[in-house]
Amino acid sequence: MVSKSSPPKDLGKICMMRDLLLGTSDQLYQAIRQLLFRLPAQEAHERILDTLTWLDAHDIPQHILRLTRQQMFPHKPVSAGEADLPFPMMLAAGFVKGTGFETEAAALQAVANEENIIPGWRTMPALVGPIEYGSYTRWPRLGNPGTVIWRDAPNRSLQNRVGLKNPGAKAAAAFLTKNRIDLPPVFGINIAVSPGVDDPQQTQQEVLEAIRFFVYQGVVPTWFTLNISCPNTEDDPGSRQTEAHTRQLCRAVTDELHDTVPLWVKISPDLAPEQYQVLLRVFEETGVKAVIASNTLAQPAPNAPGVVAGVAGARLHVPALQLARQLMCEKSKRGYTLDVVGCGGIQDGLTLQNYFAWGIRAVQYWSALIFRGPLAAAYILREAYND
Ligand SMILES: Cc1cc2nc3c(=O)[nH]c(=O)nc-3n(C[C@H](O)[C@H](O)[C@H](O)COP(=O)(O)O)c2cc1C
């Protein structure tokens, strides 16, 4: 029989082991980062995706990654947007999204050929827990040509104009269906509206088709996110986020999902304050369960000031936090029930606490992976909880 005094002793040992592992992995990543940061951001990202492809294919590393996550991440269950999460940090969309293809036939052929078209699909959830796959558009996209990712290391920020490069919803769904047995217990799927489609009926049709590809094949996520805010395509995201467009689209999607899967919507950080009041009301009225605030901030691209590239990381933190605060105030003033999921510049305990301070229960992150390594969320949670 285990005596009452033994758990604290074991707990002490476990904590020491965990701190040792955290410290070692932190030092290891600092060394790796020095090498990675010698490469241009895009090349470094491609090397990371190659590594993820290799890891996805091997079972022993998967076991090690899962064990690592179990040791490193604190148990802090939370519910947001009707999703139950083991802790309040999720990997945001855009990291595990997949390869770009020119045609749907080529993407489906790659799935048939057993190619890994979504690098990291297995490795990232094993290591970091809840992730959002995507964004996926109805049709595949090659994304923008040339340099599309920049690193601003002194300001711990990134900028990108990847332009929704992805294999398309049909091939992504086929790939995940094939690998359904190894999908994580908690995950989201992010569906983006089709860039360049102006007709609201067609937009709606394409979003619904994209969702059906997943659900009809049995890939039912913990939540779906509707991305209406990508700043890096031929679209003007502001025009997507009007009352008329969002009401019709959100209603169509929530009707389609029949309360079986909660719908979240991801919005821009740079709309007019009145626009956010309208959007929040529309989301509440159409049954959206959470709003992710926010996507990246549209700024001139470093190499071509005439084109826009979305800023992520520390330079996004203040605008994203201000938006989260405005949404939380509006929610409480109107008595809305939907949740706000914070996203923008969360890279340490303080930046996470900044969101908690406004009553936000769960957040998403992306850039922290680059600046603090694959276990970024574990460090951030421990710093925030002083654990
Ligand atoms: C290279 C890159 C690609 C991204 N792609 C997507 C995407 O496909 N869909 C999406 O909703 N957000 C995308 N994002 C935005 C992130 O999900 C997140 O909203 C943003 O990076 C802010 O979080 P952070 O400050 O923690 O990085 C992308 C971000 C980066 C840096």
The ligand as an SDF file (V2000), in Angstrom:
LIG
                    3D

 31 33  0  0  0  0  0  0  0  0999 V2000
    4.0120   31.0380  -42.0030 C   0  0  0  0  0  0  0  0  0  0  0  0
    2.6160   31.2040  -41.4330 C   0  0  0  0  0  0  0  0  0  0  0  0
    1.5390   30.6090  -42.0800 C   0  0  0  0  0  0  0  0  0  0  0  0
    0.2660   30.7710  -41.5700 C   0  0  0  0  0  0  0  0  0  0  0  0
   -0.7990   30.1540  -42.2160 N   0  0  0  0  0  0  0  0  0  0  0  0
   -2.0490   30.2580  -41.6970 C   0  0  0  0  0  0  0  0  0  0  0  0
   -3.1460   29.5690  -42.3080 C   0  0  0  0  0  0  0  0  0  0  0  0
   -2.9910   28.8370  -43.2810 O   0  0  0  0  0  0  0  0  0  0  0  0
   -4.3700   29.7340  -41.7570 N   0  0  0  0  0  0  0  0  0  0  0  0
   -4.5920   30.5060  -40.6470 C   0  0  0  0  0  0  0  0  0  0  0  0
   -5.7290   30.6020  -40.1830 O   0  0  0  0  0  0  0  0  0  0  0  0
   -3.5700   31.1540  -40.0420 N   0  0  0  0  0  0  0  0  0  0  0  0
   -2.3130   31.0480  -40.5400 C   0  0  0  0  0  0  0  0  0  0  0  0
   -1.2770   31.6860  -39.9230 N   0  0  0  0  0  0  0  0  0  0  0  0
   -1.5510   32.5630  -38.7630 C   0  0  0  0  0  0  0  0  0  0  0  0
   -1.3550   31.8460  -37.4290 C   0  0  0  0  0  0  0  0  0  0  0  0
   -2.2800   30.7890  -37.3090 O   0  0  0  0  0  0  0  0  0  0  0  0
   -1.5480   32.8240  -36.2530 C   0  0  0  0  0  0  0  0  0  0  0  0
   -2.8380   33.3770  -36.3370 O   0  0  0  0  0  0  0  0  0  0  0  0
   -0.5280   33.9570  -36.2740 C   0  0  0  0  0  0  0  0  0  0  0  0
    0.7580   33.4570  -36.6050 O   0  0  0  0  0  0  0  0  0  0  0  0
   -0.4700   34.6990  -34.9430 C   0  0  0  0  0  0  0  0  0  0  0  0
    0.0310   33.8940  -33.9280 O   0  0  0  0  0  0  0  0  0  0  0  0
    1.5460   34.0720  -33.3690 P   0  0  0  0  0  0  0  0  0  0  0  0
    1.7510   35.5140  -33.1000 O   0  0  0  0  0  0  0  0  0  0  0  0
    1.6050   33.1990  -32.1750 O   0  0  0  0  0  0  0  0  0  0  0  0
    2.4520   33.5910  -34.4680 O   0  0  0  0  0  0  0  0  0  0  0  0
    0.0390   31.5400  -40.4050 C   0  0  0  0  0  0  0  0  0  0  0  0
    1.1350   32.1260  -39.7470 C   0  0  0  0  0  0  0  0  0  0  0  0
    2.4080   31.9590  -40.2350 C   0  0  0  0  0  0  0  0  0  0  0  0
    3.5790   32.5990  -39.5090 C   0  0  0  0  0  0  0  0  0  0  0  0
  1  2  1  0
  2  3  1  0
  2 30  2  0
  3  4  2  0
  4  5  1  0
  4 28  1  0
  5  6  2  0
  6  7  1  0
  6 13  1  0
  7  8  2  0
  7  9  1  0
  9 10  1  0
 10 11  2  0
 10 12  1  0
 12 13  2  0
 13 14  1  0
 14 15  1  0
 14 28  1  0
 15 16  1  0
 16 17  1  0
 16 18  1  0
 18 19  1  0
 18 20  1  0
 20 21  1  0
 20 22  1  0
 22 23  1  0
 23 24  1  0
 24 25  2  0
 24 26  1  0
 24 27  1  0
 28 29  2  0
 29 30  1  0
 30 31  1  0
M  END
$$$$
